[in-house]
Amino acid sequence: MGLIGTVGKGASKWSLWGRIMIVAEVALIAKRHLDKLGPGEAGELRELLVKSKGRPGNLTSRERSRIKALVTKLEPGAFAKSAATSTVPFGKKKA
């Protein structure tokens, strides 16, 4: 079973409020990372993503470079790490 299936299996054991708290925590972490974009950059990123329709070929090379720069500014690796470490209560070794 893949990672998503494993996480989904474990999540079904959590209470409803536990799951709500996890979603809220991830939303707050996402907001902190989106706040790293300057004024207008979030809108610009959204417009480019809508224009691309999920296909990089729908954008010019300049637009693709701009998306890459904006996403890099969001620090996706740091987002994933902070979301994983702050919301996943399992997998920690007991001392």
MOCOR-V344590 format. One record per backbone hydrogen bond with DSSP energy under -1.0 kcal/mol. NH is the residue of the N-H (numbers start at 1). CO is the residue of the C=O. E is the energy in kcal/mol with one decimal. If there is no record, write none. Layout:
[[NH | CO | E] [NH | CO | E]]
This chain:
[[6 | 2 | -2.2] [7 | 3 | -2.7] [8 | 4 | -2.7] [9 | 5 | -2.0] [10 | 6 | -2.0] [11 | 7 | -2.5] [12 | 8 | -1.3] [13 | 10 | -1.2] [14 | 11 | -1.2] [19 | 15 | -2.2] [20 | 16 | -2.3] [21 | 17 | -2.4] [22 | 18 | -1.9] [23 | 19 | -2.4] [24 | 20 | -2.5] [25 | 21 | -2.4] [26 | 22 | -2.4] [27 | 23 | -2.2] [28 | 24 | -2.2] [29 | 25 | -2.2] [30 | 26 | -2.6] [31 | 27 | -2.3] [32 | 28 | -2.2] [33 | 29 | -1.8] [34 | 30 | -2.6] [35 | 31 | -2.1] [36 | 33 | -1.2] [37 | 34 | -1.6] [41 | 38 | -1.6] [44 | 40 | -2.1] [45 | 41 | -2.7] [46 | 42 | -2.4] [47 | 43 | -2.7] [48 | 44 | -2.3] [49 | 45 | -2.4] [50 | 46 | -2.6] [51 | 47 | -2.5] [52 | 48 | -2.0] [53 | 49 | -1.1] [55 | 52 | -2.1] [58 | 55 | -2.0] [59 | 56 | -1.8] [64 | 60 | -2.4] [65 | 61 | -2.1] [66 | 62 | -2.0] [67 | 63 | -2.4] [68 | 64 | -2.2] [69 | 65 | -2.2] [70 | 66 | -2.5] [71 | 67 | -2.9] [72 | 68 | -2.3] [73 | 69 | -1.8] [74 | 70 | -1.0] [75 | 72 | -1.2] [79 | 75 | -2.2] [80 | 76 | -2.6] [81 | 77 | -2.3] [82 | 78 | -2.6] [83 | 79 | -2.7] [84 | 80 | -2.4] [85 | 81 | -2.7] [86 | 82 | -1.7] [87 | 83 | -1.2] [88 | 84 | -1.5]]
